[in-house]
Amino acid sequence: MLLLVGLGNPGDEYAKNRHNIGFMALDAIAERHGFASFRSKFQGLIAEGTIAGLKVLALKPQTFMNESGRSVTSAATFYKIPPEDIIVFHDEIDLEAAKVKVKRGGGHAGHNGLRSIHDHIGPDYARVRIGVGHPGDKDQVTGHVLDDFAKADKVWVANLLEALAKNADLLIDGDDSAYMSKAADAVTPPRKSGP
């Protein structure tokens, strides 16, 4: 069994924030693959389904981003899922908007949700880093990730989420490079603003 985790903040006011693209990705995957409805459990919302012949749990922690590890460890402990079988979808400011990178193991790069997961289960899980771009000034990072996506971003966000969901079998099978390639093929990166 695999555990897919989408990171975000609970509540309607955060639903369309850049920080919530992990929730958006998980919703798209669950819908595409006919998962059961999400229900409250493990301090989160959880749904079950099958991808590429494997039983998969989808978890959206409802603890707010910086406490995500509590929900993840609760579900992983209950189902006896080791860190190597956990894949976390999250926003990444150090990637250009619309870029996707899959990484297995390693550091948390200052991401509060990943830091919390590290503190609870260690670094040996996989992550799907979804680029939301950097505002250019570190003092503006919090405002950037807690802002909604701009109207100009809606097309690439929709296309990327569709690609992440449609090709989830590649990720489940461990073919990270093919998964990243399919994501890249699905989107035209947004134009950079400025000079």
Secondary structure as GFF3:
##gff-version 3
##sequence-region A 1 195
A	DSSP	beta_strand	2	6	.	.	.	ID=ss1
A	DSSP	three_ten_helix	12	14	.	.	.	ID=ss2
A	DSSP	three_ten_helix	18	20	.	.	.	ID=ss3
A	DSSP	alpha_helix	21	32	.	.	.	ID=ss4
A	DSSP	beta_strand	39	41	.	.	.	ID=ss5
A	DSSP	beta_strand	44	51	.	.	.	ID=ss6
A	DSSP	beta_strand	54	61	.	.	.	ID=ss7
A	DSSP	three_ten_helix	65	67	.	.	.	ID=ss8
A	DSSP	alpha_helix	68	79	.	.	.	ID=ss9
A	DSSP	three_ten_helix	83	85	.	.	.	ID=ss10
A	DSSP	beta_strand	86	92	.	.	.	ID=ss11
A	DSSP	beta_strand	100	104	.	.	.	ID=ss12
A	DSSP	alpha_helix	112	121	.	.	.	ID=ss13
A	DSSP	beta_strand	126	131	.	.	.	ID=ss14
A	DSSP	three_ten_helix	138	140	.	.	.	ID=ss15
A	DSSP	alpha_helix	141	145	.	.	.	ID=ss16
A	DSSP	three_ten_helix	151	153	.	.	.	ID=ss17
A	DSSP	alpha_helix	154	166	.	.	.	ID=ss18
A	DSSP	alpha_helix	168	172	.	.	.	ID=ss19
A	DSSP	alpha_helix	176	186	.	.	.	ID=ss20
###
